[in-house]
């Protein structure tokens, strides 16, 4: 799936033996984060297709640029690549939005029924009964997360959902550790206020 094993063997012949194992670890890492990455991108873009495309671009860019790095360095590097793709998308979207005021666009934004990422099993996801019981709280959390400013949402998702430490989150968000703490604190305050009824 990824070209990393070939790239590593080109750089160092001794890497030939290690390349398949590294490629397998890379595949496993990307499979492990793809659903959460898609969810993060969807929260930022509010477009399923755009989110899927951003995640695919981020995975390809990450694999080609950082696939040979030690696996313990992958989480903050991957989220940083995705963060860059999301920022690029938002800049392009802002420009298009300015022009769309002048030009009427037709068509509808209907979602396609067959979303490939929804078919991927997430090991962290609870069973169907727990999902049903928590549906209302989940919808409220989803709305609250969408309402957060981008940087607060990123800090919350990377620290509490993804489990990155403060330094890794700062690397992923390209900001200081103090900024991460500030964004997270503000996000938690907003979410507590909006989700008080579900505590």
ZIDARA-V387022 format. One record per residue. N is the residue number from 0. RES is the residue in one letter. D_CENTER is the distance of its C-alpha to the mean C-alpha in Angstrom with 1 decimal. Layout:
# ZIDARA-V387022
[[N	RES	D_CENTER] [N	RES	D_CENTER]]
This chain:
# ZIDARA-V387022
[[0	X	19.8] [1	X	18.9] [2	X	21.6] [3	X	21.0] [4	X	24.1] [5	X	26.3] [6	X	25.2] [7	X	25.8] [8	X	29.2] [9	X	30.2] [10	X	29.7] [11	X	31.6] [12	X	33.9] [13	X	33.6] [14	X	29.9] [15	X	31.0] [16	X	31.5] [17	X	28.2] [18	X	26.1] [19	X	25.9] [20	X	24.8] [21	X	22.1] [22	X	20.9] [23	X	20.9] [24	X	18.9] [25	X	16.3] [26	X	16.2] [27	X	16.0] [28	X	13.2] [29	X	11.1] [30	X	12.4] [31	X	11.5] [32	X	7.7] [33	X	7.5] [34	X	8.0] [35	X	5.7] [36	X	2.7] [37	X	5.4] [38	X	6.3] [39	X	4.1] [40	X	5.2] [41	X	8.3] [42	X	9.1] [43	X	9.1] [44	X	11.1] [45	X	12.9] [46	X	13.5] [47	X	12.7] [48	X	14.0] [49	X	12.4] [50	X	8.8] [51	X	10.0] [52	X	11.6] [53	X	8.9] [54	X	6.9] [55	X	10.6] [56	X	11.5] [57	X	8.9] [58	X	10.1] [59	X	13.6] [60	X	13.7] [61	X	12.5] [62	X	15.0] [63	X	17.7] [64	X	17.5] [65	X	16.5] [66	X	17.4] [67	X	20.8] [68	X	19.7] [69	X	20.4] [70	X	17.8] [71	X	17.8] [72	X	16.4] [73	X	13.4] [74	X	10.8] [75	X	11.1] [76	X	11.7] [77	X	8.6] [78	X	6.4] [79	X	9.3] [80	X	9.3] [81	X	6.0] [82	X	7.5] [83	X	10.6] [84	X	9.8] [85	X	8.8] [86	X	12.0] [87	X	14.0] [88	X	13.3] [89	X	14.4] [90	X	17.4] [91	X	18.4] [92	X	18.0] [93	X	20.2] [94	X	22.8] [95	X	22.9] [96	X	23.3] [97	X	26.2] [98	X	27.9] [99	X	27.3] [100	X	29.6] [101	X	32.4] [102	X	31.6] [103	X	31.4] [104	X	28.9] [105	X	29.8] [106	X	28.0] [107	X	25.7] [108	X	22.0] [109	X	22.5] [110	X	19.7] [111	X	20.6] [112	X	21.6] [113	X	20.3] [114	X	16.5] [115	X	16.0] [116	X	12.7] [117	X	14.7] [118	X	17.2] [119	X	15.2] [120	X	16.4] [121	X	14.2] [122	X	16.4] [123	X	15.3] [124	X	16.2] [125	X	19.7] [126	X	22.5] [127	X	23.5] [128	X	26.1] [129	X	23.8] [130	X	21.4] [131	X	24.4] [132	X	25.7] [133	X	22.6] [134	X	21.8] [135	X	23.3] [136	X	21.6] [137	X	18.2] [138	X	19.0] [139	X	20.1] [140	X	17.0] [141	X	14.8] [142	X	17.3] [143	X	17.3] [144	X	13.6] [145	X	13.9] [146	X	17.0] [147	X	15.6] [148	X	15.6] [149	X	12.3] [150	X	13.0] [151	X	14.1] [152	X	11.1] [153	X	8.8] [154	X	11.7] [155	X	12.0] [156	X	8.6] [157	X	8.6] [158	X	12.4] [159	X	13.2] [160	X	10.5] [161	X	9.2] [162	X	12.8] [163	X	12.7] [164	X	16.1] [165	X	17.0] [166	X	17.7] [167	X	14.4] [168	X	12.5] [169	X	15.1] [170	X	14.5] [171	X	10.8] [172	X	11.7] [173	X	15.0] [174	X	17.2] [175	X	19.8] [176	X	19.6] [177	X	21.8] [178	X	19.5] [179	X	16.7] [180	X	19.4] [181	X	20.6] [182	X	17.3] [183	X	16.7] [184	X	20.4] [185	X	20.3] [186	X	17.3] [187	X	19.2] [188	X	22.4] [189	X	21.2] [190	X	19.6] [191	X	22.8] [192	X	24.9] [193	X	23.2] [194	X	22.9] [195	X	26.3] [196	X	27.7] [197	X	25.4] [198	X	26.1]]
